[in-house]
Amino acid sequence: MKCPFCNSFDTQVIDSRVSEEGDTIRRRRRCAACERRFTTYERVELLMPAVVKRNGTRTEFDAGKLRASLDLALRKRPVNTTDVDAAVVRIQESLLVSGKREIESGYLGELVMNELKKLDHVAYVRFASVYKSFENINEFVKAIDEIQVPPKS
């Protein structure tokens, strides 16, 4: 760590403490060259993978866009905000644990459809119809058949 006063790289940690929330570490440091003390904060930086669109362009993952897509599909549907928040978190965790630096937009779309299938079948069909570019009624029927629960005998 470089000293902010004299720019020396010869610094040492005197004291370390974890924040109350547990998401940062406060480190008290001393510069060996100028003897001055300063504080640094350390926190984890999680990098989401870039999204490769169908046309080949790359863009940063945007949790806001993800949430907006889910909200649009779930518009006027009886689904709790808490459940939608949990779905967004699960999708983000899936992307993080994949370990990939880039993901295809199709993979992200499949994750969204899987979550919508659990949350609301109507929202699932809405999203699938746009995502898969349904062009005729048979494609809607096929999507509905995928989520139909067979009757119990």
Z-matrix of the N, CA and C atoms (Angstrom, degrees):
N
C 1 1.451
C 2 1.520 1 108.38
N 3 1.303 2 116.26 1 132.03
C 4 1.462 3 121.80 2 -178.21
C 5 1.535 4 109.93 3 -84.26
N 6 1.308 5 117.15 4 136.29
C 7 1.461 6 122.53 5 178.29
C 8 1.528 7 109.07 6 -68.60
N 9 1.347 8 117.69 7 128.84
C 10 1.464 9 119.69 8 -179.66
C 11 1.538 10 113.06 9 -72.49
N 12 1.322 11 117.51 10 -10.85
C 13 1.458 12 120.98 11 -177.42
C 14 1.534 13 112.75 12 -95.42
N 15 1.348 14 116.33 13 -47.99
C 16 1.474 15 119.40 14 -176.37
C 17 1.530 16 113.35 15 -116.76
N 18 1.331 17 117.43 16 -1.39
C 19 1.465 18 124.18 17 178.72
C 20 1.527 19 114.39 18 67.69
N 21 1.303 20 117.27 19 15.26
C 22 1.458 21 120.89 20 177.08
C 23 1.530 22 109.42 21 -74.51
N 24 1.326 23 116.10 22 145.39
C 25 1.470 24 120.49 23 177.71
C 26 1.530 25 111.33 24 -92.12
N 27 1.314 26 117.13 25 0.00
C 28 1.462 27 121.70 26 -177.82
C 29 1.536 28 109.86 27 -91.33
N 30 1.324 29 116.36 28 80.17
C 31 1.466 30 121.18 29 178.43
C 32 1.517 31 109.19 30 -123.20
N 33 1.323 32 115.39 31 156.96
C 34 1.464 33 118.59 32 178.17
C 35 1.518 34 109.89 33 -135.64
N 36 1.334 35 114.65 34 152.29
C 37 1.459 36 121.38 35 179.52
C 38 1.524 37 108.29 36 -83.90
N 39 1.332 38 115.05 37 127.88
C 40 1.463 39 121.31 38 178.90
C 41 1.532 40 110.30 39 -95.95
N 42 1.343 41 115.56 40 -40.03
C 43 1.461 42 120.50 41 -175.70
C 44 1.529 43 109.16 42 -150.17
N 45 1.343 44 116.59 43 142.57
C 46 1.470 45 122.34 44 175.94
C 47 1.519 46 109.43 45 -129.81
N 48 1.323 47 116.15 46 137.09
C 49 1.468 48 121.09 47 177.46
C 50 1.515 49 109.53 48 -141.13
N 51 1.334 50 115.13 49 140.31
C 52 1.458 51 121.39 50 176.37
C 53 1.520 52 107.44 51 -84.97
N 54 1.337 53 117.27 52 138.98
C 55 1.464 54 120.66 53 178.76
C 56 1.524 55 110.20 54 -66.70
N 57 1.327 56 115.83 55 163.26
C 58 1.468 57 120.46 56 -179.63
C 59 1.526 58 111.59 57 -58.87
N 60 1.336 59 117.00 58 -36.81
C 61 1.461 60 121.08 59 179.74
C 62 1.526 61 111.73 60 -74.23
N 63 1.326 62 116.50 61 -19.20
C 64 1.452 63 120.80 62 178.95
C 65 1.513 64 114.54 63 82.39
N 66 1.347 65 117.44 64 8.86
C 67 1.462 66 119.34 65 -176.44
C 68 1.526 67 114.15 66 -103.22
N 69 1.335 68 117.32 67 -5.46
C 70 1.462 69 120.38 68 176.65
C 71 1.524 70 110.22 69 -138.56
N 72 1.326 71 114.47 70 158.27
C 73 1.461 72 120.96 71 174.60
C 74 1.525 73 106.98 72 -120.24
N 75 1.321 74 115.49 73 127.15
C 76 1.461 75 121.84 74 177.31
C 77 1.522 76 107.30 75 -94.71
N 78 1.321 77 115.87 76 126.13
C 79 1.465 78 119.72 77 179.92
C 80 1.532 79 109.18 78 -120.05
N 81 1.311 80 114.78 79 128.26
C 82 1.465 81 121.35 80 175.18
C 83 1.520 82 105.53 81 -94.36
N 84 1.321 83 117.06 82 127.64
C 85 1.467 84 121.85 83 -175.66
C 86 1.524 85 111.27 84 -123.74
N 87 1.344 86 113.98 85 157.44
C 88 1.465 87 121.16 86 176.33
C 89 1.517 88 108.07 87 -130.86
N 90 1.307 89 115.27 88 134.78
C 91 1.462 90 121.20 89 177.70
C 92 1.527 91 108.68 90 -85.51
N 93 1.313 92 116.55 91 128.25
C 94 1.465 93 121.23 92 179.72
C 95 1.528 94 111.13 93 -72.62
N 96 1.315 95 118.12 94 -26.64
C 97 1.466 96 121.23 95 -177.02
C 98 1.530 97 112.17 96 -79.77
N 99 1.341 98 117.81 97 -49.54
C 100 1.471 99 120.10 98 -175.18
C 101 1.532 100 113.10 99 -108.15
N 102 1.340 101 117.50 100 -3.07
C 103 1.467 102 124.02 101 177.71
C 104 1.528 103 114.45 102 67.58
N 105 1.317 104 118.30 103 6.37
C 106 1.465 105 119.89 104 -179.78
C 107 1.527 106 109.57 105 -82.02
N 108 1.324 107 114.33 106 155.07
C 109 1.463 108 120.89 107 -179.37
C 110 1.518 109 110.51 108 -111.20
N 111 1.323 110 114.86 109 149.49
C 112 1.463 111 120.66 110 177.32
C 113 1.523 112 109.04 111 -152.72
N 114 1.328 113 114.83 112 164.62
C 115 1.460 114 121.15 113 -177.12
C 116 1.519 115 109.85 114 -115.20
N 117 1.322 116 116.10 115 139.61
C 118 1.463 117 121.56 116 173.55
C 119 1.519 118 108.43 117 -124.83
N 120 1.311 119 115.41 118 157.08
C 121 1.468 120 121.58 119 177.25
C 122 1.515 121 108.43 120 -123.32
N 123 1.305 122 115.64 121 136.25
C 124 1.457 123 121.87 122 -177.81
C 125 1.524 124 108.03 123 -119.15
N 126 1.332 125 116.70 124 132.27
C 127 1.462 126 120.78 125 175.71
C 128 1.514 127 109.30 126 -143.77
N 129 1.311 128 115.81 127 157.54
C 130 1.459 129 121.75 128 -179.16
C 131 1.529 130 109.29 129 -73.37
N 132 1.307 131 115.58 130 137.82
C 133 1.449 132 120.74 131 175.07
C 134 1.523 133 107.56 132 -115.26
N 135 1.318 134 115.34 133 113.05
C 136 1.459 135 120.07 134 179.57
C 137 1.528 136 108.27 135 -99.04
N 138 1.314 137 115.57 136 124.69
C 139 1.457 138 120.07 137 -179.23
C 140 1.518 139 109.92 138 -101.65
N 141 1.307 140 114.75 139 120.27
C 142 1.453 141 120.21 140 176.72
C 143 1.528 142 107.82 141 -77.02
N 144 1.326 143 116.54 142 149.26
C 145 1.474 144 118.27 143 178.70
C 146 1.524 145 111.17 144 -69.32
N 147 1.316 146 115.54 145 154.29
C 148 1.464 147 121.04 146 173.98
C 149 1.520 148 107.94 147 -73.53
N 150 1.331 149 115.98 148 151.77
C 151 1.459 150 121.49 149 179.43
C 152 1.525 151 108.60 150 -102.88
N 153 1.335 152 115.95 151 124.29
C 154 1.460 153 121.45 152 177.34
C 155 1.524 154 107.26 153 -95.93
N 156 1.331 155 115.61 154 114.72
C 157 1.463 156 120.43 155 -177.49
C 158 1.523 157 111.08 156 -77.11
N 159 1.311 158 115.84 157 170.08
C 160 1.474 159 121.26 158 -178.21
C 161 1.519 160 112.53 159 -58.75
N 162 1.340 161 116.83 160 -33.11
C 163 1.469 162 119.97 161 -178.84
C 164 1.530 163 113.05 162 -83.78
N 165 1.353 164 116.62 163 2.10
C 166 1.458 165 121.22 164 176.52
C 167 1.514 166 114.68 165 95.67
N 168 1.326 167 118.17 166 -10.32
C 169 1.464 168 119.49 167 178.27
C 170 1.519 169 109.84 168 -73.74
N 171 1.315 170 114.67 169 154.63
C 172 1.466 171 121.16 170 -179.71
C 173 1.522 172 109.45 171 -114.12
N 174 1.324 173 114.91 172 143.90
C 175 1.456 174 120.41 173 178.13
C 176 1.519 175 109.03 174 -143.89
N 177 1.315 176 115.96 175 157.05
C 178 1.460 177 119.98 176 177.50
C 179 1.516 178 109.45 177 -69.82
N 180 1.322 179 116.35 178 146.03
C 181 1.454 180 120.59 179 173.49
C 182 1.521 181 107.62 180 -64.28
N 183 1.330 182 115.93 181 135.48
C 184 1.460 183 121.29 182 -178.56
C 185 1.523 184 108.89 183 -127.30
N 186 1.330 185 116.55 184 107.98
C 187 1.468 186 120.90 185 -179.66
C 188 1.521 187 110.81 186 -62.23
N 189 1.321 188 117.21 187 -29.30
C 190 1.467 189 121.11 188 177.49
C 191 1.524 190 111.80 189 -64.22
N 192 1.339 191 116.48 190 -41.86
C 193 1.475 192 120.43 191 177.40
C 194 1.524 193 110.55 192 -66.01
N 195 1.329 194 115.68 193 -40.01
C 196 1.461 195 120.50 194 178.20
C 197 1.523 196 109.63 195 -59.68
N 198 1.320 197 116.42 196 -48.73
C 199 1.467 198 121.43 197 -179.13
C 200 1.532 199 110.25 198 -63.26
N 201 1.322 200 117.16 199 -41.00
C 202 1.461 201 120.90 200 179.78
C 203 1.531 202 111.09 201 -62.97
N 204 1.328 203 117.31 202 -38.64
C 205 1.469 204 120.96 203 177.98
C 206 1.526 205 111.31 204 -64.22
N 207 1.325 206 114.93 205 -44.06
C 208 1.468 207 119.20 206 178.03
C 209 1.527 208 110.57 207 -64.50
N 210 1.328 209 116.35 208 -44.40
C 211 1.470 210 120.34 209 179.89
C 212 1.526 211 111.67 210 -60.77
N 213 1.327 212 116.66 211 -39.62
C 214 1.462 213 120.25 212 179.66
C 215 1.526 214 110.98 213 -64.64
N 216 1.314 215 116.02 214 -45.39
C 217 1.467 216 119.68 215 179.08
C 218 1.529 217 111.38 216 -65.54
N 219 1.321 218 116.52 217 -32.42
C 220 1.471 219 121.62 218 -176.36
C 221 1.532 220 113.13 219 -93.82
N 222 1.341 221 117.03 220 6.59
C 223 1.466 222 120.24 221 -178.12
C 224 1.527 223 111.15 222 -56.43
N 225 1.315 224 114.87 223 128.49
C 226 1.472 225 123.77 224 179.48
C 227 1.524 226 112.86 225 63.29
N 228 1.336 227 115.78 226 26.72
C 229 1.457 228 120.94 227 176.33
C 230 1.530 229 108.54 228 -110.62
N 231 1.337 230 117.85 229 148.22
C 232 1.469 231 121.08 230 -176.11
C 233 1.542 232 113.32 231 -81.65
N 234 1.336 233 115.87 232 68.99
C 235 1.462 234 120.52 233 -179.55
C 236 1.531 235 108.24 234 -123.21
N 237 1.336 236 115.89 235 131.33
C 238 1.466 237 121.59 236 179.60
C 239 1.522 238 111.81 237 -63.95
N 240 1.315 239 115.58 238 144.26
C 241 1.462 240 121.36 239 174.83
C 242 1.524 241 110.44 240 -60.56
N 243 1.320 242 116.20 241 -36.86
C 244 1.464 243 120.95 242 179.16
C 245 1.523 244 110.92 243 -60.56
N 246 1.325 245 116.83 244 -40.32
C 247 1.466 246 120.83 245 179.16
C 248 1.528 247 111.25 246 -66.93
N 249 1.334 248 116.34 247 -37.03
C 250 1.470 249 120.35 248 178.48
C 251 1.531 250 109.38 249 -68.44
N 252 1.339 251 116.39 250 -42.47
C 253 1.466 252 120.25 251 177.42
C 254 1.528 253 110.78 252 -58.45
N 255 1.332 254 115.88 253 -43.12
C 256 1.468 255 120.66 254 179.66
C 257 1.529 256 110.74 255 -63.74
N 258 1.327 257 117.02 256 -38.00
C 259 1.467 258 120.58 257 178.30
C 260 1.527 259 110.57 258 -64.57
N 261 1.324 260 116.80 259 -42.00
C 262 1.469 261 120.97 260 178.27
C 263 1.528 262 109.47 261 -61.02
N 264 1.322 263 117.18 262 -44.70
C 265 1.464 264 121.72 263 179.38
C 266 1.527 265 110.54 264 -61.94
N 267 1.344 266 116.84 265 -43.05
C 268 1.480 267 119.30 266 179.40
C 269 1.526 268 111.40 267 -62.71
N 270 1.318 269 116.85 268 -40.20
C 271 1.468 270 120.25 269 179.05
C 272 1.525 271 109.64 270 -64.63
N 273 1.332 272 116.85 271 -45.52
C 274 1.459 273 120.22 272 179.52
C 275 1.531 274 111.04 273 -62.22
N 276 1.322 275 116.84 274 -41.27
C 277 1.466 276 119.81 275 178.21
C 278 1.519 277 111.17 276 -63.86
N 279 1.330 278 117.11 277 -39.21
C 280 1.473 279 120.35 278 177.31
C 281 1.522 280 110.86 279 -60.25
N 282 1.326 281 116.20 280 -40.55
C 283 1.460 282 120.31 281 179.78
C 284 1.523 283 111.01 282 -68.14
N 285 1.333 284 116.91 283 -41.16
C 286 1.462 285 120.47 284 -179.71
C 287 1.521 286 111.87 285 -65.87
N 288 1.334 287 117.03 286 -45.48
C 289 1.468 288 119.52 287 -177.18
C 290 1.528 289 112.27 288 -73.72
N 291 1.324 290 117.27 289 -14.70
C 292 1.462 291 119.03 290 177.15
C 293 1.524 292 110.33 291 -64.06
N 294 1.341 293 116.40 292 -27.52
C 295 1.461 294 120.75 293 178.94
C 296 1.519 295 113.32 294 74.14
N 297 1.317 296 117.30 295 5.54
C 298 1.463 297 120.60 296 -177.57
C 299 1.528 298 110.31 297 -85.91
N 300 1.310 299 115.27 298 146.81
C 301 1.470 300 120.28 299 176.37
C 302 1.518 301 110.91 300 -86.44
N 303 1.340 302 115.84 301 -22.08
C 304 1.465 303 121.50 302 177.10
C 305 1.519 304 108.66 303 -138.41
N 306 1.325 305 114.84 304 144.68
C 307 1.462 306 120.20 305 175.16
C 308 1.521 307 108.16 306 -131.83
N 309 1.317 308 115.23 307 149.12
C 310 1.461 309 120.24 308 176.27
C 311 1.524 310 108.57 309 -74.87
N 312 1.330 311 116.64 310 145.91
C 313 1.466 312 119.98 311 178.71
C 314 1.530 313 110.24 312 -61.24
N 315 1.321 314 116.43 313 -28.45
C 316 1.460 315 120.64 314 177.66
C 317 1.514 316 112.64 315 -63.26
N 318 1.321 317 116.53 316 -37.86
C 319 1.461 318 121.00 317 177.41
C 320 1.528 319 109.93 318 -64.96
N 321 1.320 320 116.44 319 -42.88
C 322 1.462 321 121.18 320 178.11
C 323 1.529 322 110.13 321 -63.63
N 324 1.313 323 117.01 322 -41.34
C 325 1.463 324 121.25 323 177.84
C 326 1.520 325 112.14 324 -61.22
N 327 1.334 326 116.32 325 -39.67
C 328 1.473 327 120.11 326 177.88
C 329 1.529 328 111.05 327 -65.23
N 330 1.331 329 116.71 328 -40.12
C 331 1.467 330 119.75 329 176.77
C 332 1.529 331 110.81 330 -61.06
N 333 1.325 332 116.15 331 -42.42
C 334 1.470 333 120.78 332 178.83
C 335 1.523 334 110.17 333 -63.62
N 336 1.320 335 117.37 334 -45.59
C 337 1.476 336 120.19 335 -179.93
C 338 1.523 337 111.08 336 -61.85
N 339 1.329 338 117.84 337 -40.44
C 340 1.470 339 120.51 338 178.42
C 341 1.520 340 111.39 339 -61.35
N 342 1.326 341 116.99 340 -40.91
C 343 1.468 342 120.41 341 178.68
C 344 1.529 343 110.99 342 -69.02
N 345 1.325 344 116.69 343 -41.74
C 346 1.471 345 119.63 344 179.40
C 347 1.521 346 111.29 345 -65.02
N 348 1.315 347 116.35 346 -34.68
C 349 1.466 348 120.46 347 178.54
C 350 1.529 349 110.17 348 -60.41
N 351 1.341 350 116.50 349 -35.68
C 352 1.460 351 121.33 350 178.52
C 353 1.530 352 111.81 351 -76.51
N 354 1.338 353 116.35 352 -34.37
C 355 1.461 354 120.65 353 -174.79
C 356 1.527 355 113.85 354 -80.80
N 357 1.340 356 116.38 355 -48.13
C 358 1.465 357 119.77 356 -173.23
C 359 1.528 358 109.31 357 -164.19
N 360 1.323 359 116.64 358 122.75
C 361 1.465 360 120.90 359 -176.23
C 362 1.519 361 112.73 360 -66.84
N 363 1.313 362 117.52 361 -35.82
C 364 1.472 363 119.83 362 179.09
C 365 1.534 364 109.41 363 -65.66
N 366 1.316 365 116.84 364 -43.92
C 367 1.465 366 120.76 365 178.51
C 368 1.529 367 110.56 366 -63.16
N 369 1.327 368 116.36 367 -37.17
C 370 1.468 369 120.54 368 177.29
C 371 1.530 370 110.27 369 -59.76
N 372 1.319 371 116.95 370 -47.70
C 373 1.472 372 120.53 371 -178.66
C 374 1.527 373 110.09 372 -65.82
N 375 1.331 374 117.29 373 -39.99
C 376 1.468 375 120.59 374 177.21
C 377 1.528 376 110.51 375 -57.48
N 378 1.335 377 115.53 376 -51.63
C 379 1.458 378 120.05 377 -177.74
C 380 1.519 379 110.68 378 -63.95
N 381 1.320 380 116.64 379 -46.34
C 382 1.470 381 121.05 380 -178.36
C 383 1.522 382 110.98 381 -60.13
N 384 1.338 383 117.26 382 -37.70
C 385 1.469 384 120.05 383 -177.80
C 386 1.520 385 111.42 384 -64.20
N 387 1.321 386 117.46 385 -35.86
C 388 1.460 387 120.74 386 178.47
C 389 1.526 388 109.79 387 -81.48
N 390 1.334 389 115.94 388 -46.56
C 391 1.455 390 121.10 389 -176.28
C 392 1.525 391 112.10 390 -61.84
N 393 1.324 392 116.42 391 -42.81
C 394 1.467 393 120.46 392 -178.53
C 395 1.524 394 112.79 393 -93.66
N 396 1.329 395 117.48 394 4.65
C 397 1.473 396 123.61 395 178.03
C 398 1.525 397 112.18 396 52.26
N 399 1.316 398 116.21 397 57.05
C 400 1.465 399 120.08 398 178.49
C 401 1.521 400 109.62 399 -56.84
N 402 1.332 401 115.77 400 136.23
C 403 1.452 402 120.22 401 -178.90
C 404 1.515 403 113.37 402 -117.76
N 405 1.349 404 116.70 403 -11.68
C 406 1.464 405 117.68 404 177.39
C 407 1.525 406 109.58 405 -149.12
N 408 1.304 407 115.50 406 169.72
C 409 1.462 408 121.96 407 -175.03
C 410 1.529 409 112.18 408 -63.63
N 411 1.331 410 117.24 409 -30.27
C 412 1.468 411 120.38 410 -179.81
C 413 1.530 412 112.19 411 -60.99
N 414 1.330 413 116.22 412 -33.74
C 415 1.453 414 119.44 413 178.82
C 416 1.530 415 110.67 414 -69.25
N 417 1.339 416 116.71 415 -34.88
C 418 1.468 417 120.42 416 175.05
C 419 1.530 418 109.85 417 -65.84
N 420 1.307 419 116.22 418 -43.98
C 421 1.465 420 120.89 419 -179.49
C 422 1.528 421 109.97 420 -60.95
N 423 1.320 422 116.72 421 -42.15
C 424 1.463 423 120.83 422 179.51
C 425 1.532 424 110.39 423 -62.20
N 426 1.341 425 117.35 424 -43.72
C 427 1.470 426 121.23 425 179.03
C 428 1.524 427 111.09 426 -63.88
N 429 1.318 428 116.74 427 -38.58
C 430 1.468 429 120.65 428 178.63
C 431 1.521 430 109.95 429 -68.45
N 432 1.325 431 116.39 430 -40.28
C 433 1.470 432 120.18 431 178.02
C 434 1.535 433 111.80 432 -60.77
N 435 1.342 434 116.85 433 -33.29
C 436 1.462 435 121.12 434 179.86
C 437 1.538 436 111.74 435 -62.98
N 438 1.320 437 116.38 436 -31.57
C 439 1.467 438 119.09 437 -176.18
C 440 1.518 439 113.36 438 -102.08
N 441 1.331 440 116.70 439 -4.67
C 442 1.470 441 120.58 440 178.90
C 443 1.521 442 110.52 441 -66.20
N 444 1.304 443 115.85 442 134.31
C 445 1.453 444 121.39 443 174.83
C 446 1.515 445 106.95 444 -92.02
N 447 1.354 446 117.35 445 125.77
C 448 1.460 447 118.09 446 -178.87
C 449 1.535 448 110.21 447 -64.70
N 450 1.347 449 116.64 448 142.27
C 451 1.454 450 119.65 449 -179.01
C 452 1.528 451 110.92 450 -65.09
N 453 1.336 452 114.92 451 145.04
C 454 1.476 453 119.82 452 179.69
C 455 1.522 454 109.19 453 -77.63
N 456 1.321 455 115.29 454 139.47
C 457 1.461 456 120.29 455 -178.75
C 458 1.506 457 111.21 456 -85.17
